[in-house]
Amino acid sequence: MELLQPGIREKAARSSSSLALLSLTAGAFAIGMTEFVIMGLLPNVAEDLHVSISAAGQLITMYALAVAVGAPLLTMLTHKIPQKKLLCLLMGLFILGNVISVIAPNYAVLLLARMITALTHGTFFGVGAVIASSLVSPEKRAGAVSMMMAGLTIANIIGVPLGTYIGQHWGWRASFGSIALMGAVTLIGILAFIPRLKQDPPSSALQQLAALLNRKLLVFLLIAVLGNAGLFSVFTYITPLLVQITGFAEHSVTWILILFGCGVTAGNIIGGRLADWKLMPSILGIYFTICVILTIFTFTVHHPIAAIVTIFLWGAASFAVFPGMQVRIMSLARSAPALASTTSHSAGNLGNATGAFIGGMVILHMPMTSLPWVGAMLVGLALLLGIACYISDRKAST
């Protein structure tokens, strides 16, 4: 019987780690839902609060801005707080922001509530990625990060349609109420299952900034910006592209986007496995694959079935790169991994905004069919920077 004890203990440890990761995944799901559900509720919010659709759209813009600017600042201000306690505080703030959204009497209060909620976004993913990677052995870190990030991708497939349905049938405030409940479930999971992990002595704010100003890290953050810009230069305008060029009915686009979300979820999991196998080669290989797929999309966008297949593969490849990039960025800032991880999400949001802007300029001055190859060029720039870094590392190690 004693011989079985180590095996039993190992099985119990794996089960505990799985529950801890599941808690982080639930948090990612809730955050993804609160970020994207507003897109399907803009007319409802605008009508209820007596503002224009354009003004309601600023609820999305200000959320992204709060993530991009506020998340690194919040991470620096809270870097001395133990990680488990910090996650609990973040989820408490997340619940508060969504509760305020439920009871917001006017547009200004709702905007403030959205910004409060957004502050938790990047820091939760930053700290969560550090915790997820520390719950498993080093060779499984990217897989653990991808499992947490799966919550964000699943939110797009299940959470956003569900939240939109709730909002359209019981009012938009009910959607935020359901998200607050999801946050409460996550908080209970964090308290119950995430262990108190041993941490290195916290570095000072100046030391963290110094770690963030590492030249190689800044290059990888730029790669993240370019990669996301390539994605969102096309994805932001996917509906008019599919309706006006491919010829789909507008109501069919919803199902195509759900299929895209399925590709995203599958790609995220596969990308984690690939990154655990060969980190930099997998990152470069995936970026190359995205370039090829977007180039092919320039031609398949004219053919409905081929376009659907391409979109699924594009979603899978675009999100397969994220776990590896997250692990690589954390490894380049060993003294401030949470800040580096958080900043990568800020870089991603900056890429989202940049891509949407570039896509808008393309539509104004070029045919809409130019979007896929412009996106491929942006990802190609990310690939070239990645290859340069990889060659530099190989030379330095010889």
RODO-2510 file (C-alpha; in nm, 4 decimals, decimal comma):
residues 398
     n   res          X          Y          Z
     1     m     0,0000     0,0000     0,0000
     2     e     0,2827     0,2386     0,0791
     3     l     0,4145     0,1955    -0,2745
     4     l     0,0869     0,3366    -0,4016
     5     q     0,1087     0,6490    -0,1870
     6     p     0,3402     0,8505    -0,4174
     7     g     0,1167     0,7706    -0,7138
     8     i    -0,1952     0,8724    -0,5210
     9     r    -0,0287     1,1959    -0,4110
    10     e     0,0782     1,2706    -0,7690
    11     k    -0,2763     1,2095    -0,8960
    12     a    -0,4170     1,4389    -0,6242
    13     a    -0,1645     1,7093    -0,7163
    14     r    -0,2636     1,6871    -1,0841
    15     s    -0,6314     1,7091    -0,9918
    16     s    -0,5650     2,0139    -0,7741
    17     s    -0,3680     2,1844    -1,0547
    18     s    -0,6496     2,1095    -1,3013
    19     l    -0,9087     2,2705    -1,0730
    20     a    -0,6835     2,5727    -1,0245
    21     l    -0,6410     2,6084    -1,4011
    22     l    -1,0167     2,5662    -1,4468
    23     s    -1,0720     2,8582    -1,2073
    24     l    -0,8402     3,0754    -1,4174
    25     t    -1,0225     2,9603    -1,7332
    26     a    -1,3569     3,0595    -1,5773
    27     g    -1,2155     3,4040    -1,5007
    28     a    -1,0920     3,4396    -1,8591
    29     f    -1,4379     3,3375    -1,9827
    30     a    -1,6071     3,6039    -1,7685
    31     i    -1,3619     3,8739    -1,8798
    32     g    -1,3983     3,7780    -2,2455
    33     m    -1,7743     3,7893    -2,2119
    34     t    -1,7798     4,1359    -2,0524
    35     e    -1,5401     4,2718    -2,3166
    36     f    -1,7272     4,1525    -2,6259
    37     v    -2,0957     4,1195    -2,5263
    38     i    -2,1446     4,4961    -2,5495
    39     m    -2,1019     4,4723    -2,9292
    40     g    -2,4306     4,2864    -2,9612
    41     l    -2,6107     4,5194    -2,7194
    42     l    -2,5153     4,8632    -2,8520
    43     p    -2,8648     4,9449    -2,9936
    44     n    -3,0289     4,8375    -2,6650
    45     v    -2,7877     5,0439    -2,4527
    46     a    -2,8159     5,3480    -2,6824
    47     e    -3,1957     5,3422    -2,6739
    48     d    -3,2201     5,2887    -2,2968
    49     l    -2,9658     5,5586    -2,2039
    50     h    -3,0799     5,8013    -2,4787
    51     v    -2,7450     5,8273    -2,6587
    52     s    -2,6407     5,7679    -3,0184
    53     i    -2,5036     5,4372    -3,1441
    54     s    -2,1733     5,6194    -3,2025
    55     a    -2,1600     5,7324    -2,8382
    56     a    -2,2487     5,3809    -2,7225
    57     g    -1,9586     5,2558    -2,9355
    58     q    -1,7227     5,4567    -2,7147
    59     l    -1,7958     5,1997    -2,4410
    60     i    -1,5858     4,9608    -2,6527
    61     t    -1,3132     5,2140    -2,7326
    62     m    -1,2675     5,3274    -2,3722
    63     y    -1,2561     4,9660    -2,2521
    64     a    -0,9682     4,8919    -2,4915
    65     l    -0,7907     5,2141    -2,3890
    66     a    -0,8236     5,1277    -2,0197
    67     v    -0,6741     4,7831    -2,0883
    68     a    -0,3864     4,9246    -2,2926
    69     v    -0,2902     5,2042    -2,0534
    70     g    -0,4304     5,1062    -1,7144
    71     a    -0,3322     4,7388    -1,6918
    72     p     0,0481     4,7863    -1,6767
    73     l     0,0077     5,0704    -1,4253
    74     l    -0,2179     4,8601    -1,2025
    75     t     0,0241     4,5664    -1,2244
    76     m     0,3131     4,7884    -1,1126
    77     l     0,1121     4,9368    -0,8264
    78     t     0,0072     4,5922    -0,7008
    79     h     0,3301     4,3961    -0,7633
    80     k     0,3983     4,3479    -0,3913
    81     i     0,0603     4,1844    -0,3241
    82     p     0,0736     3,8006    -0,3122
    83     q    -0,0552     3,6568    -0,6398
    84     k    -0,3556     3,4683    -0,5027
    85     k    -0,4680     3,7687    -0,2979
    86     l    -0,4204     3,9934    -0,6021
    87     l    -0,6380     3,7653    -0,8178
    88     c    -0,9111     3,7819    -0,5522
    89     l    -0,8905     4,1629    -0,5424
    90     l    -0,9029     4,1806    -0,9215
    91     m    -1,2064     3,9558    -0,9400
    92     g    -1,3727     4,1619    -0,6651
    93     l    -1,3103     4,4751    -0,8737
    94     f    -1,4432     4,2936    -1,1806
    95     i    -1,7653     4,2008    -0,9977
    96     l    -1,8008     4,5594    -0,8698
    97     g    -1,7618     4,7041    -1,2215
    98     n    -2,0304     4,4743    -1,3601
    99     v    -2,2682     4,5402    -1,0682
   100     i    -2,2297     4,9149    -1,1300
   101     s    -2,3074     4,8456    -1,4978
   102     v    -2,6314     4,6738    -1,3907
   103     i    -2,7504     4,9723    -1,1863
   104     a    -2,5924     5,2532    -1,3951
   105     p    -2,8479     5,5389    -1,4081
   106     n    -2,6841     5,7081    -1,7076
   107     y    -2,4222     5,6807    -1,9804
   108     a    -2,1399     5,8440    -1,7808
   109     v    -2,1735     5,5958    -1,4934
   110     l    -2,1825     5,3021    -1,7361
   111     l    -1,8672     5,4330    -1,9076
   112     l    -1,6928     5,4569    -1,5684
   113     a    -1,8070     5,1044    -1,4805
   114     r    -1,6654     4,9715    -1,8091
   115     m    -1,3294     5,1343    -1,7379
   116     i    -1,3215     4,9886    -1,3843
   117     t    -1,3894     4,6433    -1,5280
   118     a    -1,1257     4,6924    -1,8000
   119     l    -0,8552     4,7620    -1,5404
   120     t    -0,8823     4,4017    -1,4250
   121     h    -0,8470     4,2584    -1,7769
   122     g    -0,4756     4,2783    -1,8519
   123     t    -0,3602     4,2325    -1,4933
   124     f    -0,5762     3,9214    -1,4468
   125     f    -0,4317     3,7630    -1,7608
   126     g    -0,0802     3,8752    -1,6686
   127     v    -0,0869     3,7348    -1,3157
   128     g    -0,2999     3,4386    -1,4263
   129     a    -0,0424     3,3393    -1,6902
   130     v     0,2350     3,3456    -1,4293
   131     i     0,0288     3,1311    -1,1911
   132     a    -0,0807     2,8907    -1,4673
   133     s     0,2795     2,8347    -1,5802
   134     s     0,3931     2,7774    -1,2200
   135     l     0,1272     2,5105    -1,1582
   136     v     0,2849     2,2720    -1,4099
   137     s     0,6305     2,1451    -1,5010
   138     p     0,8439     2,3789    -1,7191
   139     e     0,7884     2,1772    -2,0381
   140     k     0,4086     2,2237    -2,0057
   141     r     0,3964     2,5991    -1,9389
   142     a     0,2592     2,7066    -2,2776
   143     g    -0,0111     2,4384    -2,2575
   144     a    -0,1201     2,5683    -1,9160
   145     v    -0,1333     2,9262    -2,0464
   146     s    -0,3339     2,8113    -2,3492
   147     m    -0,5842     2,6371    -2,1192
   148     m    -0,6420     2,9637    -1,9315
   149     m    -0,6674     3,1592    -2,2589
   150     a    -0,9211     2,9036    -2,3853
   151     g    -1,1721     3,0739    -2,1541
   152     l    -1,1367     3,3920    -2,3616
   153     t    -1,1910     3,2079    -2,6899
   154     i    -1,4833     3,0003    -2,5594
   155     a    -1,6437     3,3250    -2,4412
   156     n    -1,6664     3,4306    -2,8072
   157     i    -1,8385     3,1068    -2,9080
   158     i    -2,0758     3,0555    -2,6140
   159     g    -2,0600     3,3514    -2,3744
   160     v    -2,1161     3,6392    -2,6160
   161     p    -2,4147     3,4818    -2,8006
   162     l    -2,5627     3,3808    -2,4621
   163     g    -2,5070     3,7268    -2,3139
   164     t    -2,6566     3,8884    -2,6234
   165     y    -2,9606     3,6593    -2,6027
   166     i    -3,0089     3,7474    -2,2340
   167     g    -2,9736     4,1182    -2,3092
   168     q    -3,2195     4,1124    -2,5977
   169     h    -3,4860     3,9215    -2,3996
   170     w    -3,4426     4,0534    -2,0416
   171     g    -3,2608     4,3815    -2,0991
   172     w    -2,8925     4,4650    -2,1385
   173     r    -2,8537     4,5072    -1,7606
   174     a    -2,9360     4,1380    -1,7151
   175     s    -2,6355     4,0516    -1,9338
   176     f    -2,3993     4,2330    -1,6987
   177     g    -2,5759     4,0752    -1,4017
   178     s    -2,5038     3,7277    -1,5425
   179     i    -2,1383     3,8260    -1,5936
   180     a    -2,1166     3,9462    -1,2314
   181     l    -2,2471     3,6029    -1,1215
   182     m    -1,9797     3,4368    -1,3364
   183     g    -1,7240     3,6562    -1,1633
   184     a    -1,8528     3,5412    -0,8238
   185     v    -1,8160     3,1758    -0,9297
   186     t    -1,4586     3,2496    -1,0396
   187     l    -1,3794     3,4195    -0,7096
   188     i    -1,4993     3,1130    -0,5181
   189     g    -1,2858     2,8911    -0,7428
   190     i    -0,9760     3,1057    -0,6851
   191     l    -1,0259     3,0993    -0,3084
   192     a    -1,0872     2,7236    -0,3023
   193     f    -0,8412     2,5829    -0,5550
   194     i    -0,5502     2,8156    -0,6290
   195     p    -0,2661     2,7444    -0,3840
   196     r    -0,0528     3,0062    -0,2129
   197     l     0,2510     2,9887    -0,4365
   198     k     0,5992     3,0724    -0,3210
   199     q     0,7113     3,3965    -0,4850
   200     d     1,0487     3,5589    -0,5279
   201     p     1,0959     3,8783    -0,3245
   202     p     0,9117     4,1550    -0,5130
   203     s     1,1320     4,3844    -0,7180
   204     s     1,0995     4,7606    -0,6986
   205     a     0,9019     4,9615    -0,9517
   206     l     1,2286     5,0843    -1,1071
   207     q     1,3575     4,7273    -1,1387
   208     q     1,0329     4,6239    -1,3060
   209     l     1,0557     4,9133    -1,5504
   210     a     1,4174     4,8233    -1,6235
   211     a     1,3089     4,4645    -1,6979
   212     l     1,0386     4,5970    -1,9289
   213     l     1,2856     4,8165    -2,1191
   214     n     1,4859     4,5115    -2,2237
   215     r     1,5503     4,5664    -2,5971
   216     k     1,4632     4,2100    -2,6953
   217     l     1,1404     4,2234    -2,4936
   218     l     1,0396     4,5489    -2,6626
   219     v     1,0969     4,3845    -3,0019
   220     f     0,8656     4,0969    -2,9055
   221     l     0,6015     4,3433    -2,7859
   222     l     0,6278     4,5113    -3,1284
   223     i     0,5873     4,1664    -3,2887
   224     a     0,2682     4,1228    -3,0826
   225     v     0,1394     4,4629    -3,2018
   226     l     0,2076     4,3783    -3,5685
   227     g     0,0600     4,0284    -3,5400
   228     n    -0,2641     4,1596    -3,3858
   229     a    -0,2748     4,4468    -3,6343
   230     g    -0,2672     4,1905    -3,9160
   231     l    -0,5535     4,0020    -3,7548
   232     f    -0,7783     4,3020    -3,6830
   233     s    -0,7107     4,4851    -4,0105
   234     v    -0,9205     4,2067    -4,1644
   235     f    -1,1392     4,0809    -3,8777
   236     t    -1,2801     4,4274    -3,7946
   237     y    -1,4326     4,4412    -4,1457
   238     i    -1,5144     4,0719    -4,1865
   239     t    -1,8915     4,1324    -4,2044
   240     p    -1,8875     4,3772    -4,4985
   241     l    -1,6202     4,1603    -4,6636
   242     l    -1,8367     3,8478    -4,6447
   243     v    -2,1607     4,0273    -4,7371
   244     q    -2,0378     4,2575    -5,0152
   245     i    -1,7612     4,0439    -5,1690
   246     t    -1,8411     3,6792    -5,0889
   247     g    -2,2168     3,7286    -5,1194
   248     f    -2,3387     3,5887    -4,7873
   249     a    -2,6625     3,7109    -4,6315
   250     e    -2,5969     3,9226    -4,3225
   251     h    -2,7637     3,6736    -4,0862
   252     s    -2,5265     3,3990    -4,2096
   253     v    -2,2213     3,5897    -4,0875
   254     t    -2,3069     3,5076    -3,7234
   255     w    -2,2671     3,1344    -3,7903
   256     i    -1,9451     3,1913    -3,9822
   257     l    -1,8068     3,3880    -3,6876
   258     i    -1,9018     3,1029    -3,4531
   259     l    -1,7060     2,8705    -3,6824
   260     f    -1,4160     3,1176    -3,6668
   261     g    -1,4429     3,1001    -3,2873
   262     c    -1,4238     2,7188    -3,3000
   263     g    -1,1053     2,7523    -3,5051
   264     v    -0,9711     3,0019    -3,2509
   265     t    -1,0332     2,7611    -2,9614
   266     a    -0,8743     2,4644    -3,1402
   267     g    -0,5777     2,6750    -3,2511
   268     n    -0,5193     2,8082    -2,9004
   269     i    -0,4916     2,4542    -2,7580
   270     i    -0,2774     2,3217    -3,0453
   271     g    -0,0550     2,6302    -3,0280
   272     g     0,0130     2,5644    -2,6597
   273     r     0,1229     2,2088    -2,7388
   274     l     0,3460     2,3249    -3,0242
   275     a     0,5073     2,5950    -2,8089
   276     d     0,5843     2,3399    -2,5354
   277     w     0,7510     2,1264    -2,8040
   278     k     0,9609     2,3952    -2,9814
   279     l     0,8957     2,7515    -2,8669
   280     m     1,0546     2,9860    -3,1231
   281     p     1,0256     2,7534    -3,4262
   282     s     0,6530     2,7127    -3,3525
   283     i     0,6005     3,0910    -3,3209
   284     l     0,7774     3,1562    -3,6514
   285     g     0,6041     2,8649    -3,8240
   286     i     0,2608     2,9843    -3,7124
   287     y     0,3247     3,3433    -3,8267
   288     f     0,4368     3,2071    -4,1655
   289     t     0,1183     2,9971    -4,1833
   290     i    -0,0970     3,3047    -4,1082
   291     c     0,0756     3,4946    -4,3917
   292     v     0,0018     3,2111    -4,6330
   293     i    -0,3627     3,1748    -4,5212
   294     l    -0,4343     3,5491    -4,5494
   295     t    -0,2734     3,5583    -4,8939
   296     i    -0,4933     3,2651    -5,0002
   297     f    -0,7972     3,4451    -4,8523
   298     t    -0,7421     3,7205    -5,1116
   299     f    -0,8594     3,4660    -5,3706
   300     t    -1,0973     3,2418    -5,1699
   301     v    -1,3002     3,5401    -5,0454
   302     h    -1,4824     3,5275    -5,3809
   303     h    -1,6002     3,1665    -5,3259
   304     p    -1,8380     3,0945    -5,0312
   305     i    -1,7277     2,7418    -4,9336
   306     a    -1,3564     2,8150    -4,9842
   307     a    -1,3965     3,1369    -4,7812
   308     i    -1,5521     2,9500    -4,4871
   309     v    -1,2701     2,6927    -4,4825
   310     t    -1,0093     2,9687    -4,5023
   311     i    -1,1712     3,1639    -4,2174
   312     f    -1,1701     2,8562    -3,9912
   313     l    -0,7998     2,7909    -4,0634
   314     w    -0,7187     3,1615    -4,0222
   315     g    -0,8849     3,1697    -3,6794
   316     a    -0,6967     2,8579    -3,5696
   317     a    -0,3578     2,9890    -3,6852
   318     s    -0,4093     3,3448    -3,5561
   319     f    -0,4709     3,2309    -3,1992
   320     a    -0,2279     2,9381    -3,2028
   321     v     0,0581     3,1869    -3,1734
   322     f    -0,0641     3,3515    -2,8495
   323     p     0,0425     3,0918    -2,5854
   324     g     0,3958     3,0734    -2,7239
   325     m     0,4257     3,4524    -2,7448
   326     q     0,3024     3,4850    -2,3860
   327     v     0,5601     3,2354    -2,2556
   328     r     0,8391     3,3945    -2,4615
   329     i     0,7586     3,7439    -2,3353
   330     m     0,7463     3,6242    -1,9720
   331     s     1,0824     3,4499    -2,0126
   332     l     1,2422     3,7721    -2,1367
   333     a     1,1501     3,9566    -1,8158
   334     r     1,2341     3,7087    -1,5407
   335     s     1,2314     3,9769    -1,2692
   336     a     0,8872     4,1053    -1,3727
   337     p     0,6991     3,8249    -1,5544
   338     a     0,3532     3,9460    -1,4490
   339     l     0,4211     4,2992    -1,5749
   340     a     0,5634     4,1628    -1,9016
   341     s     0,2644     3,9338    -1,9480
   342     t     0,0233     4,2188    -1,8732
   343     t     0,2067     4,4493    -2,1120
   344     s     0,1743     4,1876    -2,3860
   345     h    -0,2043     4,2212    -2,3535
   346     s    -0,1676     4,5996    -2,3758
   347     a     0,0430     4,5515    -2,6896
   348     g    -0,2271     4,3204    -2,8258
   349     n    -0,4971     4,5835    -2,7685
   350     l    -0,2767     4,8459    -2,9329
   351     g    -0,2443     4,6083    -3,2283
   352     n    -0,6239     4,5659    -3,2374
   353     a    -0,6743     4,9416    -3,2610
   354     t    -0,3903     4,9871    -3,5122
   355     g    -0,5222     4,7079    -3,7326
   356     a    -0,8761     4,8498    -3,7306
   357     f    -0,7368     5,1927    -3,8284
   358     i    -0,5191     5,0511    -4,1094
   359     g    -0,8112     4,8428    -4,2362
   360     g    -1,0278     5,1542    -4,2416
   361     m    -0,7652     5,3407    -4,4465
   362     v    -0,7436     5,0459    -4,6885
   363     i    -1,1210     5,0497    -4,7428
   364     l    -1,1146     5,4259    -4,8065
   365     h    -0,8363     5,4197    -5,0660
   366     m    -0,8274     5,0655    -5,2081
   367     p    -1,0695     4,7845    -5,2997
   368     m    -1,2049     4,5932    -4,9988
   369     t    -1,0457     4,2761    -5,1391
   370     s    -0,7070     4,4307    -5,0523
   371     l    -0,7684     4,3718    -4,6795
   372     p    -0,6394     4,0102    -4,6629
   373     w    -0,3062     4,0781    -4,8344
   374     v    -0,2522     4,3959    -4,6311
   375     g    -0,3116     4,1843    -4,3187
   376     a    -0,0623     3,9293    -4,4540
   377     m     0,1984     4,2045    -4,4972
   378     l     0,1569     4,3195    -4,1349
   379     v     0,1965     3,9630    -4,0065
   380     g     0,4909     3,9250    -4,2454
   381     l     0,6644     4,2161    -4,0700
   382     a     0,6095     4,0378    -3,7378
   383     l     0,7582     3,7216    -3,8902
   384     l     1,0670     3,9042    -4,0191
   385     l     1,1321     4,0586    -3,6764
   386     g     1,0858     3,7163    -3,5157
   387     i     1,3314     3,5554    -3,7580
   388     a     1,5873     3,8301    -3,6870
   389     c     1,5548     3,7676    -3,3118
   390     y     1,5851     3,3919    -3,3599
   391     i     1,9005     3,4255    -3,5726
   392     s     2,0492     3,6678    -3,3192
   393     d     1,9822     3,4227    -3,0342
   394     r     2,1376     3,1351    -3,2302
   395     k     2,4498     3,3386    -3,3011
   396     a     2,4786     3,4458    -2,9362
   397     s     2,4552     3,0826    -2,8160
   398     t     2,7347     2,9585    -3,0463
***
